Amino acid sequence: MPIGNVNGIRLSYEETGSGDPVVMIMGSGSGGRAWHLHQVPALVSAGHRVITFDNRGIPPTDVCATGFTIEDLVGDVLGLMEKLRLGPVRVVGTSMGAYAAQELALHHPQMVRQAVFMASRARSDALRRYLAHAERDLYESGAALPPRYQAVVLAMQCLSPRTLDDEQTVADWLDLLEMARQDEAGKGAQLRLDPMPDRRSAYARISVPCHVISFADDLITPPRAGEELAAVIPGATFEVIPDAGHYGYLENPEAANKSILEFFRSWT
């Protein structure tokens, strides 16, 4: 993957395909290559040029161990778009990446043609704020949890009951989650990102076409949060993908890809 100087940092990115550009923004803990398992092939096959990248905190992009803000993440996307001479583009984000995509659509509508927000929300509720602070406290305590234990907890948080009940599938997921350990300094930097404040009134000013995708079994960002997000954005559409948790774009990729592409085509 090329590495470019973007927004004051070294940022690792990748371009695939040709046609109308789509910029994909990953959530915390994963690199941009996760999109290449299912979403990039589908989008390229549909005639798109897809740009993926590693967020701050995910090497070889700079870790930025002292921390960063959502404004920094938005600036990274804008900087990458400027470097590649893109715009306006279609944007897809999930979780933390959707938060960045929402702020991008709000503050820089001239750069966004359409936007898809997956596993996202317009505000953090009490439980999710508590979870964010608890995860930060655990990291800062210096406790070293066994990788196998971390994999089990992550699976139970982020996968659907359908996946967890399939012994072979869940075994494959647990092996993957146990191996895919994030750089510790990068993990700390991403955990220090403040939980989303109440952005409902702000998102009521988003003016670009938006589509919100929730995953039916998502414990981290339940569908009611996505429905609320779609309700405050003028004209936004909303869909719930079944049999999928927080990692729904990987658990039920056919349905997620279909939802994204149908939305893109509806505004062509």
C-alpha positions, 0 to 999 in steps of 0.5 A: 500500500502506498504511504503519503503525507496527508494532514500532517501524518503518514497515511497508508492507503490503497486504490482499486478499480476505476470509475466513480470514486468511493472512499471507505472509512473503517472503524476502530481496531481494524485496517482498511484491508478489512474492506477488501474481503467483501466490499471492495470486490463488489464495488469494483465489479459495479464500476467503482474506484475504491479508496481504502486506508488505515486510520490513525492508530493502525500502522503503517499509518502514524499511530499518533499515540498522544491521541486525536480528535474526530476533526483529525480523522475528517481532516485525514479523509479530506487530505487524502481526497486532495492528494488523489484529486478526488471530489465529490465522492461517495463515502462509506463508513462503519462505526468510528468511520461512520462518525467521521463520515457523518462529520465530513458530510455535515461540514464539507458537503461539497466533497460528498456525493452520497454517504452510507453510515453503517453501525452508527448513531447520532449520540452515545447513550449512557451504557455506550459512554460507560463502555467507552470509558471502561475500555479506556480504564482497562487499557490504561490500567496496564492489565494484559488480558490473554489474547484468547479471552479478548477474542471471546469477549470481542466475538460475544460483543460484535457477532450475531447469535447465528454466527455464535451458534455455528461451531465451525464458523465461530471457531474460525472467527475466534482464531481470526480475532485472536491473531488480529491484535492491534498495535498497543499504542494505536489501540490506546490512541483510538480508545482516547477518542471521546464518545460521540456527543449528542449530534442530533441537532447538528445532523439535521443540517446534513444536506447530502443524500445519506443512507443508514445501515444497522445490523439487527443483532448489533449490541454496540450500536443497536438498530434503534440508534441507526433509526434515530440517526436516519430520522434526524438527517433530512431525506435519509433512508434506513435499512436493517440487515438481519443475522448480523452484529457489529461486524455485519459487513463481514457477517452478512456481506451480500446483504450489506453490499446490496444495500450500499449499491442499491442506494448508490444507484438510486441517486445516479 
